[in-house]
Amino acid sequence: MGDFITFLMWVLTVLLVFVMVVGFDRQMMDKNKKRDEIMAKRKEMKDKIKNGEKQ
């Protein structure tokens, strides 16, 4: 019975670590996506300014 409880503890630990890693990756992906969107908007603004100066 003790071995079974130890096995369950290992399974729970592995699942917990897996969930934390997946959640952390998802948060980082969201942050990177927001940053990329901001960078794209800044680039658009710079392009508009450059095109405005040429005309």
All heavy atoms as atom14 arrays in JSON, in Angstrom:
{
  "sequence": "MGDFITFLMWVLTVLLVFVMVVGFDRQMMDKNKKRDEIMAKRKEMKDKIKNGEKQ",
  "atom14_mask": [
    [1, 1, 1, 1, 1, 1, 1, 1, 0, 0, 0, 0, 0, 0],
    [1, 1, 1, 1, 0, 0, 0, 0, 0, 0, 0, 0, 0, 0],
    [1, 1, 1, 1, 1, 1, 1, 1, 0, 0, 0, 0, 0, 0],
    [1, 1, 1, 1, 1, 1, 1, 1, 1, 1, 1, 0, 0, 0],
    [1, 1, 1, 1, 1, 1, 1, 1, 0, 0, 0, 0, 0, 0],
    [1, 1, 1, 1, 1, 1, 1, 0, 0, 0, 0, 0, 0, 0],
    [1, 1, 1, 1, 1, 1, 1, 1, 1, 1, 1, 0, 0, 0],
    [1, 1, 1, 1, 1, 1, 1, 1, 0, 0, 0, 0, 0, 0],
    [1, 1, 1, 1, 1, 1, 1, 1, 0, 0, 0, 0, 0, 0],
    [1, 1, 1, 1, 1, 1, 1, 1, 1, 1, 1, 1, 1, 1],
    [1, 1, 1, 1, 1, 1, 1, 0, 0, 0, 0, 0, 0, 0],
    [1, 1, 1, 1, 1, 1, 1, 1, 0, 0, 0, 0, 0, 0],
    [1, 1, 1, 1, 1, 1, 1, 0, 0, 0, 0, 0, 0, 0],
    [1, 1, 1, 1, 1, 1, 1, 0, 0, 0, 0, 0, 0, 0],
    [1, 1, 1, 1, 1, 1, 1, 1, 0, 0, 0, 0, 0, 0],
    [1, 1, 1, 1, 1, 1, 1, 1, 0, 0, 0, 0, 0, 0],
    [1, 1, 1, 1, 1, 1, 1, 0, 0, 0, 0, 0, 0, 0],
    [1, 1, 1, 1, 1, 1, 1, 1, 1, 1, 1, 0, 0, 0],
    [1, 1, 1, 1, 1, 1, 1, 0, 0, 0, 0, 0, 0, 0],
    [1, 1, 1, 1, 1, 1, 1, 1, 0, 0, 0, 0, 0, 0],
    [1, 1, 1, 1, 1, 1, 1, 0, 0, 0, 0, 0, 0, 0],
    [1, 1, 1, 1, 1, 1, 1, 0, 0, 0, 0, 0, 0, 0],
    [1, 1, 1, 1, 0, 0, 0, 0, 0, 0, 0, 0, 0, 0],
    [1, 1, 1, 1, 1, 1, 1, 1, 1, 1, 1, 0, 0, 0],
    [1, 1, 1, 1, 1, 1, 1, 1, 0, 0, 0, 0, 0, 0],
    [1, 1, 1, 1, 1, 1, 1, 1, 1, 1, 1, 0, 0, 0],
    [1, 1, 1, 1, 1, 1, 1, 1, 1, 0, 0, 0, 0, 0],
    [1, 1, 1, 1, 1, 1, 1, 1, 0, 0, 0, 0, 0, 0],
    [1, 1, 1, 1, 1, 1, 1, 1, 0, 0, 0, 0, 0, 0],
    [1, 1, 1, 1, 1, 1, 1, 1, 0, 0, 0, 0, 0, 0],
    [1, 1, 1, 1, 1, 1, 1, 1, 1, 0, 0, 0, 0, 0],
    [1, 1, 1, 1, 1, 1, 1, 1, 0, 0, 0, 0, 0, 0],
    [1, 1, 1, 1, 1, 1, 1, 1, 1, 0, 0, 0, 0, 0],
    [1, 1, 1, 1, 1, 1, 1, 1, 1, 0, 0, 0, 0, 0],
    [1, 1, 1, 1, 1, 1, 1, 1, 1, 1, 1, 0, 0, 0],
    [1, 1, 1, 1, 1, 1, 1, 1, 0, 0, 0, 0, 0, 0],
    [1, 1, 1, 1, 1, 1, 1, 1, 1, 0, 0, 0, 0, 0],
    [1, 1, 1, 1, 1, 1, 1, 1, 0, 0, 0, 0, 0, 0],
    [1, 1, 1, 1, 1, 1, 1, 1, 0, 0, 0, 0, 0, 0],
    [1, 1, 1, 1, 1, 0, 0, 0, 0, 0, 0, 0, 0, 0],
    [1, 1, 1, 1, 1, 1, 1, 1, 1, 0, 0, 0, 0, 0],
    [1, 1, 1, 1, 1, 1, 1, 1, 1, 1, 1, 0, 0, 0],
    [1, 1, 1, 1, 1, 1, 1, 1, 1, 0, 0, 0, 0, 0],
    [1, 1, 1, 1, 1, 1, 1, 1, 1, 0, 0, 0, 0, 0],
    [1, 1, 1, 1, 1, 1, 1, 1, 0, 0, 0, 0, 0, 0],
    [1, 1, 1, 1, 1, 1, 1, 1, 1, 0, 0, 0, 0, 0],
    [1, 1, 1, 1, 1, 1, 1, 1, 0, 0, 0, 0, 0, 0],
    [1, 1, 1, 1, 1, 1, 1, 1, 1, 0, 0, 0, 0, 0],
    [1, 1, 1, 1, 1, 1, 1, 1, 0, 0, 0, 0, 0, 0],
    [1, 1, 1, 1, 1, 1, 1, 1, 1, 0, 0, 0, 0, 0],
    [1, 1, 1, 1, 1, 1, 1, 1, 0, 0, 0, 0, 0, 0],
    [1, 1, 1, 1, 0, 0, 0, 0, 0, 0, 0, 0, 0, 0],
    [1, 1, 1, 1, 1, 1, 1, 1, 1, 0, 0, 0, 0, 0],
    [1, 1, 1, 1, 1, 1, 1, 1, 1, 0, 0, 0, 0, 0],
    [1, 1, 1, 1, 1, 1, 1, 1, 1, 0, 0, 0, 0, 0]
  ],
  "atom14_positions": [
    [[0.83, -1.21, 0.0], [0.0, 0.0, 0.0], [0.87, 1.26, 0.0], [0.55, 2.22, -0.66], [-0.91, -0.03, 1.25], [-2.0, 1.01, 1.21], [-3.21, 0.64, -0.08], [-4.17, 2.14, -0.03], [0.0, 0.0, 0.0], [0.0, 0.0, 0.0], [0.0, 0.0, 0.0], [0.0, 0.0, 0.0], [0.0, 0.0, 0.0], [0.0, 0.0, 0.0]],
    [[1.97, 1.22, 0.71], [2.85, 2.38, 0.76], [3.45, 2.7, -0.6], [3.59, 3.86, -0.98], [0.0, 0.0, 0.0], [0.0, 0.0, 0.0], [0.0, 0.0, 0.0], [0.0, 0.0, 0.0], [0.0, 0.0, 0.0], [0.0, 0.0, 0.0], [0.0, 0.0, 0.0], [0.0, 0.0, 0.0], [0.0, 0.0, 0.0], [0.0, 0.0, 0.0]],
    [[3.78, 1.65, -1.35], [4.34, 1.85, -2.7], [3.32, 2.51, -3.61], [3.65, 3.38, -4.41], [4.75, 0.5, -3.31], [5.97, -0.09, -2.61], [6.67, 0.69, -1.94], [6.19, -1.31, -2.72], [0.0, 0.0, 0.0], [0.0, 0.0, 0.0], [0.0, 0.0, 0.0], [0.0, 0.0, 0.0], [0.0, 0.0, 0.0], [0.0, 0.0, 0.0]],
    [[2.06, 2.12, -3.46], [0.99, 2.69, -4.29], [0.84, 4.19, -4.01], [0.71, 5.0, -4.93], [-0.32, 1.96, -4.02], [-1.46, 2.44, -4.88], [-1.45, 2.21, -6.25], [-2.52, 3.13, -4.32], [-2.49, 2.66, -7.05], [-3.55, 3.59, -5.11], [-3.55, 3.35, -6.48], [0.0, 0.0, 0.0], [0.0, 0.0, 0.0], [0.0, 0.0, 0.0]],
    [[0.89, 4.56, -2.73], [0.77, 5.98, -2.35], [1.96, 6.76, -2.9], [1.8, 7.87, -3.42], [0.65, 6.11, -0.81], [-0.69, 5.55, -0.36], [0.8, 7.56, -0.39], [-0.83, 5.42, 1.13], [0.0, 0.0, 0.0], [0.0, 0.0, 0.0], [0.0, 0.0, 0.0], [0.0, 0.0, 0.0], [0.0, 0.0, 0.0], [0.0, 0.0, 0.0]],
    [[3.16, 6.19, -2.82], [4.35, 6.84, -3.36], [4.2, 7.05, -4.86], [4.51, 8.13, -5.39], [5.61, 6.0, -3.08], [5.69, 5.74, -1.68], [6.86, 6.71, -3.53], [0.0, 0.0, 0.0], [0.0, 0.0, 0.0], [0.0, 0.0, 0.0], [0.0, 0.0, 0.0], [0.0, 0.0, 0.0], [0.0, 0.0, 0.0], [0.0, 0.0, 0.0]],
    [[3.68, 6.02, -5.54], [3.46, 6.11, -6.99], [2.47, 7.23, -7.3], [2.7, 8.04, -8.21], [2.94, 4.77, -7.51], [2.54, 4.8, -8.95], [3.5, 4.87, -9.95], [1.21, 4.77, -9.31], [3.14, 4.91, -11.29], [0.83, 4.8, -10.64], [1.8, 4.87, -11.64], [0.0, 0.0, 0.0], [0.0, 0.0, 0.0], [0.0, 0.0, 0.0]],
    [[1.4, 7.31, -6.54], [0.4, 8.37, -6.75], [1.02, 9.75, -6.54], [0.73, 10.69, -7.29], [-0.79, 8.19, -5.81], [-1.85, 7.18, -6.23], [-2.94, 7.11, -5.18], [-2.44, 7.54, -7.58], [0.0, 0.0, 0.0], [0.0, 0.0, 0.0], [0.0, 0.0, 0.0], [0.0, 0.0, 0.0], [0.0, 0.0, 0.0], [0.0, 0.0, 0.0]],
    [[1.87, 9.88, -5.54], [2.53, 11.16, -5.28], [3.4, 11.57, -6.47], [3.42, 12.73, -6.88], [3.37, 11.09, -4.0], [2.54, 11.0, -2.74], [1.5, 12.44, -2.47], [2.73, 13.66, -2.06], [0.0, 0.0, 0.0], [0.0, 0.0, 0.0], [0.0, 0.0, 0.0], [0.0, 0.0, 0.0], [0.0, 0.0, 0.0], [0.0, 0.0, 0.0]],
    [[4.14, 10.61, -7.04], [4.97, 10.91, -8.2], [4.11, 11.34, -9.39], [4.43, 12.32, -10.08], [5.81, 9.69, -8.59], [7.09, 9.62, -7.8], [7.4, 8.7, -6.84], [8.21, 10.5, -7.91], [8.65, 8.97, -6.33], [9.18, 10.06, -6.97], [8.5, 11.6, -8.69], [10.4, 10.71, -6.81], [9.72, 12.24, -8.53], [10.65, 11.8, -7.61]],
    [[3.01, 10.63, -9.61], [2.11, 10.97, -10.72], [1.57, 12.38, -10.54], [1.58, 13.19, -11.48], [0.96, 9.95, -10.83], [-0.09, 10.42, -11.82], [1.52, 8.6, -11.25], [0.0, 0.0, 0.0], [0.0, 0.0, 0.0], [0.0, 0.0, 0.0], [0.0, 0.0, 0.0], [0.0, 0.0, 0.0], [0.0, 0.0, 0.0], [0.0, 0.0, 0.0]],
    [[1.12, 12.7, -9.34], [0.58, 14.04, -9.06], [1.65, 15.11, -9.26], [1.38, 16.18, -9.81], [0.03, 14.11, -7.64], [-1.32, 13.41, -7.43], [-1.67, 13.4, -5.95], [-2.41, 14.07, -8.23], [0.0, 0.0, 0.0], [0.0, 0.0, 0.0], [0.0, 0.0, 0.0], [0.0, 0.0, 0.0], [0.0, 0.0, 0.0], [0.0, 0.0, 0.0]],
    [[2.87, 14.83, -8.8], [3.96, 15.8, -8.94], [4.27, 16.07, -10.41], [4.4, 17.22, -10.83], [5.23, 15.27, -8.23], [4.9, 14.98, -6.88], [6.34, 16.29, -8.29], [0.0, 0.0, 0.0], [0.0, 0.0, 0.0], [0.0, 0.0, 0.0], [0.0, 0.0, 0.0], [0.0, 0.0, 0.0], [0.0, 0.0, 0.0], [0.0, 0.0, 0.0]],
    [[4.34, 14.98, -11.2], [4.63, 15.14, -12.63], [3.51, 15.93, -13.31], [3.77, 16.83, -14.11], [4.81, 13.75, -13.29], [4.86, 13.88, -14.81], [6.09, 13.1, -12.77], [0.0, 0.0, 0.0], [0.0, 0.0, 0.0], [0.0, 0.0, 0.0], [0.0, 0.0, 0.0], [0.0, 0.0, 0.0], [0.0, 0.0, 0.0], [0.0, 0.0, 0.0]],
    [[2.27, 15.62, -13.0], [1.14, 16.35, -13.59], [1.18, 17.83, -13.21], [0.95, 18.7, -14.05], [-0.19, 15.75, -13.12], [-0.64, 14.48, -13.84], [-1.88, 13.92, -13.18], [-0.91, 14.77, -15.31], [0.0, 0.0, 0.0], [0.0, 0.0, 0.0], [0.0, 0.0, 0.0], [0.0, 0.0, 0.0], [0.0, 0.0, 0.0], [0.0, 0.0, 0.0]],
    [[1.48, 18.1, -11.95], [1.54, 19.49, -11.48], [2.62, 20.26, -12.23], [2.39, 21.38, -12.71], [1.82, 19.51, -9.97], [1.77, 20.89, -9.31], [0.36, 21.43, -9.33], [2.27, 20.8, -7.89], [0.0, 0.0, 0.0], [0.0, 0.0, 0.0], [0.0, 0.0, 0.0], [0.0, 0.0, 0.0], [0.0, 0.0, 0.0], [0.0, 0.0, 0.0]],
    [[3.81, 19.67, -12.36], [4.9, 20.32, -13.08], [4.5, 20.55, -14.54], [4.72, 21.63, -15.1], [6.19, 19.48, -12.99], [7.25, 20.0, -13.95], [6.71, 19.48, -11.56], [0.0, 0.0, 0.0], [0.0, 0.0, 0.0], [0.0, 0.0, 0.0], [0.0, 0.0, 0.0], [0.0, 0.0, 0.0], [0.0, 0.0, 0.0], [0.0, 0.0, 0.0]],
    [[3.88, 19.54, -15.16], [3.46, 19.66, -16.56], [2.47, 20.82, -16.73], [2.61, 21.64, -17.63], [2.82, 18.34, -17.01], [2.35, 18.36, -18.43], [3.25, 18.3, -19.46], [1.0, 18.43, -18.72], [2.82, 18.32, -20.78], [0.55, 18.45, -20.02], [1.47, 18.39, -21.06], [0.0, 0.0, 0.0], [0.0, 0.0, 0.0], [0.0, 0.0, 0.0]],
    [[1.48, 20.9, -15.84], [0.48, 21.96, -15.92], [1.14, 23.33, -15.74], [0.83, 24.28, -16.47], [-0.62, 21.74, -14.86], [-1.5, 22.97, -14.71], [-1.46, 20.53, -15.24], [0.0, 0.0, 0.0], [0.0, 0.0, 0.0], [0.0, 0.0, 0.0], [0.0, 0.0, 0.0], [0.0, 0.0, 0.0], [0.0, 0.0, 0.0], [0.0, 0.0, 0.0]],
    [[2.07, 23.42, -14.8], [2.74, 24.7, -14.56], [3.56, 25.12, -15.78], [3.52, 26.28, -16.19], [3.66, 24.6, -13.33], [2.89, 24.58, -12.03], [3.94, 24.3, -10.61], [4.93, 25.77, -10.59], [0.0, 0.0, 0.0], [0.0, 0.0, 0.0], [0.0, 0.0, 0.0], [0.0, 0.0, 0.0], [0.0, 0.0, 0.0], [0.0, 0.0, 0.0]],
    [[4.28, 24.17, -16.39], [5.1, 24.49, -17.56], [4.22, 24.93, -18.73], [4.5, 25.92, -19.39], [5.97, 23.27, -17.95], [6.6, 23.48, -19.32], [7.06, 23.07, -16.9], [0.0, 0.0, 0.0], [0.0, 0.0, 0.0], [0.0, 0.0, 0.0], [0.0, 0.0, 0.0], [0.0, 0.0, 0.0], [0.0, 0.0, 0.0], [0.0, 0.0, 0.0]],
    [[3.14, 24.2, -18.97], [2.24, 24.55, -20.08], [1.62, 25.93, -19.82], [1.56, 26.76, -20.73], [1.15, 23.47, -20.24], [0.07, 23.94, -21.2], [1.78, 22.18, -20.74], [0.0, 0.0, 0.0], [0.0, 0.0, 0.0], [0.0, 0.0, 0.0], [0.0, 0.0, 0.0], [0.0, 0.0, 0.0], [0.0, 0.0, 0.0], [0.0, 0.0, 0.0]],
    [[1.17, 26.19, -18.6], [0.59, 27.49, -18.28], [1.6, 28.61, -18.44], [1.28, 29.68, -18.97], [0.0, 0.0, 0.0], [0.0, 0.0, 0.0], [0.0, 0.0, 0.0], [0.0, 0.0, 0.0], [0.0, 0.0, 0.0], [0.0, 0.0, 0.0], [0.0, 0.0, 0.0], [0.0, 0.0, 0.0], [0.0, 0.0, 0.0], [0.0, 0.0, 0.0]],
    [[2.83, 28.38, -18.02], [3.88, 29.4, -18.14], [4.17, 29.68, -19.62], [4.28, 30.83, -20.02], [5.14, 28.92, -17.43], [6.24, 29.94, -17.42], [6.12, 31.07, -16.63], [7.37, 29.77, -18.19], [7.14, 32.02, -16.6], [8.39, 30.71, -18.17], [8.27, 31.83, -17.38], [0.0, 0.0, 0.0], [0.0, 0.0, 0.0], [0.0, 0.0, 0.0]],
    [[4.27, 28.6, -20.43], [4.51, 28.77, -21.87], [3.39, 29.59, -22.5], [3.63, 30.45, -23.33], [4.6, 27.41, -22.57], [5.96, 26.76, -22.38], [6.86, 27.45, -21.85], [6.12, 25.6, -22.76], [0.0, 0.0, 0.0], [0.0, 0.0, 0.0], [0.0, 0.0, 0.0], [0.0, 0.0, 0.0], [0.0, 0.0, 0.0], [0.0, 0.0, 0.0]],
    [[2.16, 29.31, -22.11], [1.01, 30.02, -22.69], [1.09, 31.51, -22.33], [0.86, 32.36, -23.17], [-0.28, 29.4, -22.17], [-1.48, 29.74, -23.02], [-2.63, 28.81, -22.73], [-2.46, 27.54, -23.44], [-3.14, 26.44, -23.16], [-4.02, 26.44, -22.19], [-2.94, 25.35, -23.85], [0.0, 0.0, 0.0], [0.0, 0.0, 0.0], [0.0, 0.0, 0.0]],
    [[1.45, 31.81, -21.07], [1.59, 33.21, -20.66], [2.68, 33.9, -21.48], [2.5, 35.02, -21.94], [1.96, 33.29, -19.18], [0.79, 33.21, -18.25], [1.22, 33.43, -16.81], [2.36, 33.19, -16.46], [0.31, 33.88, -15.99], [0.0, 0.0, 0.0], [0.0, 0.0, 0.0], [0.0, 0.0, 0.0], [0.0, 0.0, 0.0], [0.0, 0.0, 0.0]],
    [[3.81, 33.24, -21.66], [4.91, 33.84, -22.41], [4.51, 34.06, -23.87], [4.84, 35.08, -24.46], [6.16, 32.93, -22.35], [6.77, 32.86, -20.96], [7.22, 34.46, -20.27], [8.62, 34.85, -21.3], [0.0, 0.0, 0.0], [0.0, 0.0, 0.0], [0.0, 0.0, 0.0], [0.0, 0.0, 0.0], [0.0, 0.0, 0.0], [0.0, 0.0, 0.0]],
    [[3.77, 33.11, -24.44], [3.32, 33.26, -25.82], [2.39, 34.47, -25.95], [2.48, 35.23, -26.9], [2.61, 31.99, -26.3], [3.58, 30.85, -26.62], [2.76, 29.29, -26.93], [1.92, 29.65, -28.45], [0.0, 0.0, 0.0], [0.0, 0.0, 0.0], [0.0, 0.0, 0.0], [0.0, 0.0, 0.0], [0.0, 0.0, 0.0], [0.0, 0.0, 0.0]],
    [[1.5, 34.65, -24.97], [0.6, 35.8, -24.99], [1.39, 37.1, -24.9], [1.12, 38.06, -25.62], [-0.42, 35.73, -23.84], [-1.5, 34.69, -24.1], [-1.6, 34.23, -25.26], [-2.23, 34.35, -23.16], [0.0, 0.0, 0.0], [0.0, 0.0, 0.0], [0.0, 0.0, 0.0], [0.0, 0.0, 0.0], [0.0, 0.0, 0.0], [0.0, 0.0, 0.0]],
    [[2.38, 37.15, -24.01], [3.2, 38.35, -23.86], [3.94, 38.65, -25.16], [4.0, 39.8, -25.6], [4.21, 38.17, -22.73], [3.64, 38.38, -21.35], [4.72, 38.26, -20.3], [4.15, 38.34, -18.9], [5.16, 38.08, -17.89], [0.0, 0.0, 0.0], [0.0, 0.0, 0.0], [0.0, 0.0, 0.0], [0.0, 0.0, 0.0], [0.0, 0.0, 0.0]],
    [[4.52, 37.61, -25.78], [5.25, 37.8, -27.02], [4.33, 38.26, -28.13], [4.7, 39.11, -28.94], [5.96, 36.51, -27.44], [7.14, 36.19, -26.53], [7.64, 37.07, -25.82], [7.6, 34.96, -26.56], [0.0, 0.0, 0.0], [0.0, 0.0, 0.0], [0.0, 0.0, 0.0], [0.0, 0.0, 0.0], [0.0, 0.0, 0.0], [0.0, 0.0, 0.0]],
    [[3.11, 37.74, -28.16], [2.15, 38.13, -29.2], [1.8, 39.61, -29.04], [1.78, 40.36, -30.0], [0.88, 37.28, -29.07], [-0.03, 37.38, -30.28], [-1.38, 36.74, -30.05], [-1.27, 35.26, -29.77], [-2.61, 34.65, -29.57], [0.0, 0.0, 0.0], [0.0, 0.0, 0.0], [0.0, 0.0, 0.0], [0.0, 0.0, 0.0], [0.0, 0.0, 0.0]],
    [[1.55, 40.03, -27.8], [1.23, 41.44, -27.55], [2.41, 42.33, -27.95], [2.22, 43.37, -28.57], [0.89, 41.65, -26.07], [-0.47, 41.11, -25.69], [-0.72, 41.25, -24.21], [-2.04, 40.57, -23.82], [-2.18, 40.44, -22.38], [0.0, 0.0, 0.0], [0.0, 0.0, 0.0], [0.0, 0.0, 0.0], [0.0, 0.0, 0.0], [0.0, 0.0, 0.0]],
    [[3.63, 41.9, -27.6], [4.82, 42.68, -27.96], [4.96, 42.78, -29.47], [5.26, 43.85, -30.0], [6.06, 42.03, -27.34], [7.28, 42.92, -27.42], [8.53, 42.16, -27.08], [8.77, 41.16, -28.1], [9.39, 39.99, -27.89], [9.81, 39.68, -26.71], [9.56, 39.13, -28.87], [0.0, 0.0, 0.0], [0.0, 0.0, 0.0], [0.0, 0.0, 0.0]],
    [[4.74, 41.66, -30.16], [4.84, 41.67, -31.62], [3.8, 42.6, -32.23], [4.08, 43.31, -33.19], [4.66, 40.25, -32.18], [5.86, 39.35, -31.84], [6.92, 39.91, -31.45], [5.74, 38.13, -31.97], [0.0, 0.0, 0.0], [0.0, 0.0, 0.0], [0.0, 0.0, 0.0], [0.0, 0.0, 0.0], [0.0, 0.0, 0.0], [0.0, 0.0, 0.0]],
    [[2.59, 42.6, -31.67], [1.54, 43.5, -32.18], [1.96, 44.95, -31.99], [1.79, 45.78, -32.89], [0.22, 43.24, -31.47], [-0.45, 41.95, -31.91], [-1.68, 41.62, -31.08], [-2.06, 42.43, -30.22], [-2.25, 40.53, -31.29], [0.0, 0.0, 0.0], [0.0, 0.0, 0.0], [0.0, 0.0, 0.0], [0.0, 0.0, 0.0], [0.0, 0.0, 0.0]],
    [[2.52, 45.27, -30.83], [2.96, 46.65, -30.57], [4.07, 47.03, -31.54], [4.07, 48.13, -32.11], [3.43, 46.79, -29.1], [2.22, 46.66, -28.17], [4.14, 48.11, -28.88], [2.59, 46.5, -26.71], [0.0, 0.0, 0.0], [0.0, 0.0, 0.0], [0.0, 0.0, 0.0], [0.0, 0.0, 0.0], [0.0, 0.0, 0.0], [0.0, 0.0, 0.0]],
    [[5.03, 46.12, -31.75], [6.14, 46.4, -32.67], [5.6, 46.62, -34.08], [6.06, 47.52, -34.8], [7.14, 45.24, -32.67], [7.88, 45.08, -31.35], [8.92, 46.49, -30.91], [10.32, 46.16, -31.98], [0.0, 0.0, 0.0], [0.0, 0.0, 0.0], [0.0, 0.0, 0.0], [0.0, 0.0, 0.0], [0.0, 0.0, 0.0], [0.0, 0.0, 0.0]],
    [[4.61, 45.83, -34.5], [4.04, 45.97, -35.85], [3.36, 47.34, -35.98], [3.51, 48.01, -37.01], [3.04, 44.86, -36.11], [0.0, 0.0, 0.0], [0.0, 0.0, 0.0], [0.0, 0.0, 0.0], [0.0, 0.0, 0.0], [0.0, 0.0, 0.0], [0.0, 0.0, 0.0], [0.0, 0.0, 0.0], [0.0, 0.0, 0.0], [0.0, 0.0, 0.0]],
    [[2.65, 47.77, -34.94], [1.99, 49.09, -35.0], [3.04, 50.2, -35.08], [2.86, 51.16, -35.84], [1.12, 49.29, -33.75], [-0.17, 48.5, -33.81], [-1.0, 48.71, -32.56], [-2.24, 47.83, -32.58], [-2.97, 47.88, -31.31], [0.0, 0.0, 0.0], [0.0, 0.0, 0.0], [0.0, 0.0, 0.0], [0.0, 0.0, 0.0], [0.0, 0.0, 0.0]],
    [[4.1, 50.08, -34.3], [5.16, 51.1, -34.36], [5.79, 51.15, -35.75], [6.06, 52.23, -36.28], [6.25, 50.77, -33.33], [5.86, 51.11, -31.91], [7.04, 50.9, -30.97], [6.64, 51.08, -29.58], [7.34, 50.64, -28.55], [8.47, 50.01, -28.76], [6.93, 50.85, -27.34], [0.0, 0.0, 0.0], [0.0, 0.0, 0.0], [0.0, 0.0, 0.0]],
    [[6.01, 49.98, -36.34], [6.61, 49.92, -37.68], [5.67, 50.59, -38.69], [6.11, 51.34, -39.56], [6.88, 48.47, -38.07], [7.73, 48.32, -39.31], [8.16, 46.87, -39.49], [9.13, 46.73, -40.63], [8.58, 47.06, -41.93], [0.0, 0.0, 0.0], [0.0, 0.0, 0.0], [0.0, 0.0, 0.0], [0.0, 0.0, 0.0], [0.0, 0.0, 0.0]],
    [[4.36, 50.33, -38.57], [3.39, 50.96, -39.47], [3.46, 52.48, -39.34], [3.44, 53.19, -40.34], [1.97, 50.49, -39.14], [1.63, 49.12, -39.7], [0.22, 48.68, -39.32], [-0.63, 49.56, -39.07], [-0.01, 47.47, -39.27], [0.0, 0.0, 0.0], [0.0, 0.0, 0.0], [0.0, 0.0, 0.0], [0.0, 0.0, 0.0], [0.0, 0.0, 0.0]],
    [[3.54, 52.96, -38.12], [3.59, 54.41, -37.9], [4.86, 54.99, -38.53], [4.83, 56.04, -39.17], [3.56, 54.73, -36.41], [2.24, 54.4, -35.75], [0.83, 55.28, -36.44], [1.18, 56.94, -35.87], [0.0, 0.0, 0.0], [0.0, 0.0, 0.0], [0.0, 0.0, 0.0], [0.0, 0.0, 0.0], [0.0, 0.0, 0.0], [0.0, 0.0, 0.0]],
    [[5.99, 54.3, -38.36], [7.25, 54.77, -38.94], [7.15, 54.8, -40.47], [7.6, 55.75, -41.1], [8.42, 53.88, -38.51], [8.89, 54.13, -37.09], [10.07, 53.24, -36.74], [10.51, 53.47, -35.31], [11.59, 52.55, -34.93], [0.0, 0.0, 0.0], [0.0, 0.0, 0.0], [0.0, 0.0, 0.0], [0.0, 0.0, 0.0], [0.0, 0.0, 0.0]],
    [[6.56, 53.75, -41.03], [6.4, 53.69, -42.49], [5.52, 54.84, -42.96], [5.8, 55.47, -43.99], [5.8, 52.35, -42.92], [6.8, 51.2, -42.73], [8.0, 51.49, -42.54], [6.37, 50.04, -42.78], [0.0, 0.0, 0.0], [0.0, 0.0, 0.0], [0.0, 0.0, 0.0], [0.0, 0.0, 0.0], [0.0, 0.0, 0.0], [0.0, 0.0, 0.0]],
    [[4.45, 55.13, -42.24], [3.55, 56.24, -42.62], [4.3, 57.56, -42.58], [4.16, 58.41, -43.46], [2.34, 56.29, -41.69], [1.29, 55.23, -41.99], [0.11, 55.36, -41.06], [-0.89, 54.23, -41.29], [-1.97, 54.28, -40.32], [0.0, 0.0, 0.0], [0.0, 0.0, 0.0], [0.0, 0.0, 0.0], [0.0, 0.0, 0.0], [0.0, 0.0, 0.0]],
    [[5.11, 57.75, -41.55], [5.88, 58.99, -41.41], [6.86, 59.13, -42.56], [6.97, 60.17, -43.19], [6.62, 59.04, -40.05], [5.59, 59.18, -38.92], [7.62, 60.16, -40.01], [6.16, 58.96, -37.54], [0.0, 0.0, 0.0], [0.0, 0.0, 0.0], [0.0, 0.0, 0.0], [0.0, 0.0, 0.0], [0.0, 0.0, 0.0], [0.0, 0.0, 0.0]],
    [[7.56, 58.02, -42.89], [8.52, 58.05, -43.99], [7.81, 58.36, -45.32], [8.27, 59.16, -46.11], [9.25, 56.71, -44.12], [10.35, 56.54, -43.1], [11.06, 55.2, -43.31], [12.1, 54.97, -42.23], [12.72, 53.65, -42.34], [0.0, 0.0, 0.0], [0.0, 0.0, 0.0], [0.0, 0.0, 0.0], [0.0, 0.0, 0.0], [0.0, 0.0, 0.0]],
    [[6.69, 57.69, -45.55], [5.95, 57.9, -46.81], [5.41, 59.32, -46.87], [5.39, 59.94, -47.93], [4.79, 56.91, -46.92], [5.29, 55.49, -47.13], [6.42, 55.28, -47.55], [4.45, 54.52, -46.83], [0.0, 0.0, 0.0], [0.0, 0.0, 0.0], [0.0, 0.0, 0.0], [0.0, 0.0, 0.0], [0.0, 0.0, 0.0], [0.0, 0.0, 0.0]],
    [[5.0, 59.85, -45.73], [4.49, 61.23, -45.69], [5.58, 62.22, -46.03], [5.34, 63.2, -46.73], [0.0, 0.0, 0.0], [0.0, 0.0, 0.0], [0.0, 0.0, 0.0], [0.0, 0.0, 0.0], [0.0, 0.0, 0.0], [0.0, 0.0, 0.0], [0.0, 0.0, 0.0], [0.0, 0.0, 0.0], [0.0, 0.0, 0.0], [0.0, 0.0, 0.0]],
    [[6.8, 62.0, -45.58], [7.9, 62.92, -45.86], [8.29, 62.88, -47.34], [8.65, 63.9, -47.92], [9.12, 62.54, -45.01], [8.95, 62.89, -43.54], [10.09, 62.39, -42.68], [11.01, 61.75, -43.22], [10.06, 62.63, -41.47], [0.0, 0.0, 0.0], [0.0, 0.0, 0.0], [0.0, 0.0, 0.0], [0.0, 0.0, 0.0], [0.0, 0.0, 0.0]],
    [[8.2, 61.68, -47.95], [8.59, 61.57, -49.36], [7.63, 62.33, -50.27], [8.03, 62.92, -51.24], [8.62, 60.09, -49.77], [9.85, 59.36, -49.24], [9.86, 57.9, -49.65], [11.07, 57.19, -49.06], [11.04, 55.75, -49.31], [0.0, 0.0, 0.0], [0.0, 0.0, 0.0], [0.0, 0.0, 0.0], [0.0, 0.0, 0.0], [0.0, 0.0, 0.0]],
    [[6.33, 62.3, -49.92], [5.34, 62.99, -50.76], [5.4, 64.45, -50.48], [5.79, 65.32, -50.99], [3.93, 62.5, -50.43], [3.71, 61.06, -50.83], [2.37, 60.55, -50.3], [1.71, 61.25, -49.53], [2.03, 59.34, -50.65], [0.0, 0.0, 0.0], [0.0, 0.0, 0.0], [0.0, 0.0, 0.0], [0.0, 0.0, 0.0], [0.0, 0.0, 0.0]]
  ]
}
